[in-house]
Amino acid sequence: MKRKKTKQPVNLDDVVKAMRRGNREGEQEVLGPGFHAVHRVHRSRKTYTRKTKHKTAPDD
């Protein structure tokens, strides 16, 4: 004889946990594994860099 499984009510905590897990897995599919910052700091145009691709002609 098989026993009947009793269903437990779904908690709000369980729902939130499932949504977070789904969002994290979806983000990893798109962006790859690891941490990815959502908001980045706005860097000033005057920030010094030696790379030629960032150098622009000075505005006169």
N, C-alpha and C positions, 0 to 999 in steps of 0.2 A: 504494500500500500504506500502511496505517495502522500506526503503531508502537504497540507495547504500552506502556501506561503502567505504570511500576513503582510499587508502593505502598510508601510509607515507613512504618515503624512509628510509632505514635502515642506521643509523649512525655508524661510527666506534666505538664511545663511547658505543653504545648499544651492539655491538658485544663483546667488551672487558668486559663489565659488565656481560653479559650472560656467557662468558667463565669463569670468576672468580667465579661466583655463582655455576656453574657446577663443577668446580674443588673443591670448598669448600665442596659442598654436597657429592661429591665422596670420599673425604678424611675423612669426618665424618662417612660415611658408613664403611670404612675400619678400622679406628682407634678409632672411638667413638667420642662423643661430647667433646668439650673443645679444649684448645690450645695444640699443639704438636710441639715441636721444630724439625726442619729439620736437622740443623747442631748442633752438640754438641761439647763442648770444650774438647780437648784431655787432660785427666788427666795423670799426671806423675805416673810412677810406684812407685816412692818414696813417694807419697802422703800418709800421715798417716791415718790409719783407724783402729778401734778396732775390726771390724767384723772378725770372724775367716775365713769366706769364702774368704776374701781378703788377708789374711796373707799367705805369701809363705816362703819357706826356704830361708835364706839369701845366696846369691851367694858368695862362698869363692874360 
